[in-house]
């Protein structure tokens, strides 16, 4: 198990999808012995995205100052700026230097300008005012509207006197990026440390969504995907896969089943020679057939027994049966579903981002949801990293965690034995690690808490954020990232009907949509992309 230590190490840099605004979150000046807990969440986020890494001991050297070339490199990687053929160089950044490409790219984008003598001073430690200046240039590079703020720092007279610095500081104050430390100072000439840089980069990732979402509207797009199979041929293949349904009120006669020594009702009808046993929607052979059962199927008593005119007892049952072909067709045929109804959400393209606003989701969906409260950005990050709809992840997590209240989601304290065995620590006793599980992975019926906690430990889910993002990878890899990226495709697999399907229940896809639809209905800002199949 990898452990994060807040003492020594190195930054790897930033590679985030899309645009990013870096935020210079000011914190009180730290002594060498001071805890860097304020950067804990930021470091967890960066390491979970492979943005920041430490040495072989997992140490990060968070109290070390950041150099000008390091910070320039972070910006270039965060903005995904091209590092080829930039044409911008400095006399003290030769082509042989590790930072040459990134420093040149930052200069070409106008993020850095160097000095009048043509140098950049790459090894120089970056001051807080210069970091703020570079942030302002990033905002302008990404065409973020300017916001004028009132600069009230008690040490504002120490800020370098120039119109560009005045305008830059005012802009980042206006955006709420700079708030000052508890003493009301900015400390403009102090050098920034890596802990601050981690915090800056993490908060920046959150702000970009807020800034861009101000211009968003609810957007809906419908695309059609044509498959090289007819609907009738797809139906034939689905029937051969023996689908199931729990539709209708169901009755069977006493000659269909036996009750075993465990009290289970097991179909013993000789379906091999006589065919499937017909299930009817009333207590008698004169009622219509609504489905079938096969040998060894288990059913459950539904609370009613009726004797027909011929003296044959009929039992109301619950459980799964093989549906009629006509019922399968109702769920298989996309034309049966109108965009005006909730069921249409089975066609949401789950590999497409919902482009949600983190603040809005935190306020309208995740507020009061236990451990999940305030975690919208983690779901957004997980969606971006693994190409999965973030609202789908949220819906999944809310269901599995009981709205953020389950023991697995809130954190389980574990003891790790010398032989590697994992046990749950006794309440109030010392423990080795706390793990989190947001999607229920590994929570076996025999011992869901230990099973889910062990799974989380084995996957390194030692923070809620790591559990959200790590679990998303597993959700995406089996279906969504294999092209079955709608609920409809998961159930019916139109590329290869009857194979690699998530469920046998013909109603599975439409049963999943209501919670997801409710989440969309709660929001003002999102993007909806529907992918509706078309059979030839």
HELIX and SHEET records of a PDB file:
HELIX    1   1 UNK A   37  UNK A   39  5                                   3    
HELIX    2   2 UNK A   40  UNK A   48  1                                   9    
HELIX    3   3 UNK A   68  UNK A   78  1                                  11    
HELIX    4   4 UNK A  100  UNK A  108  1                                   9    
HELIX    5   5 UNK A  128  UNK A  141  1                                  14    
HELIX    6   6 UNK A  156  UNK A  158  5                                   3    
HELIX    7   7 UNK A  163  UNK A  174  1                                  12    
HELIX    8   8 UNK A  194  UNK A  213  1                                  20    
HELIX    9   9 UNK A  231  UNK A  240  1                                  10    
HELIX   10  10 UNK A  254  UNK A  256  5                                   3    
HELIX   11  11 UNK A  271  UNK A  274  1                                   4    
HELIX   12  12 UNK A  325  UNK A  332  1                                   8    
HELIX   13  13 UNK A  334  UNK A  336  5                                   3    
HELIX   14  14 UNK A  342  UNK A  347  5                                   6    
HELIX   15  15 UNK A  358  UNK A  364  1                                   7    
HELIX   16  16 UNK A  370  UNK A  372  5                                   3    
HELIX   17  17 UNK A  376  UNK A  386  1                                  11    
HELIX   18  18 UNK A  390  UNK A  400  1                                  11    
HELIX   19  19 UNK A  407  UNK A  410  1                                   4    
HELIX   20  20 UNK A  448  UNK A  458  1                                  11    
HELIX   21  21 UNK A  464  UNK A  478  1                                  15    
HELIX   22  22 UNK A  480  UNK A  482  5                                   3    
HELIX   23  23 UNK A  487  UNK A  492  1                                   6    
HELIX   24  24 UNK A  508  UNK A  511  1                                   4    
HELIX   25  25 UNK A  513  UNK A  521  1                                   9    
SHEET    1   A 2 UNK A 219  UNK A 227  0                                        
SHEET    2   A 2 UNK A 527  UNK A 535  1                                        
SHEET    1   B 5 UNK A 250  UNK A 253  0                                        
SHEET    2   B 5 UNK A 313  UNK A 318 -1                                        
SHEET    3   B 5 UNK A 298  UNK A 307 -1                                        
SHEET    4   B 5 UNK A 265  UNK A 267 -1                                        
SHEET    5   B 5 UNK A 257  UNK A 259 -1                                        
SHEET    1   C 3 UNK A 277  UNK A 280  0                                        
SHEET    2   C 3 UNK A 289  UNK A 293 -1                                        
SHEET    3   C 3 UNK A 322  UNK A 323 -1                                        
SHEET    1   D 3 UNK A 422  UNK A 424  0                                        
SHEET    2   D 3 UNK A 412  UNK A 416 -1                                        
SHEET    3   D 3 UNK A 433  UNK A 435 -1                                        
END                                                                             
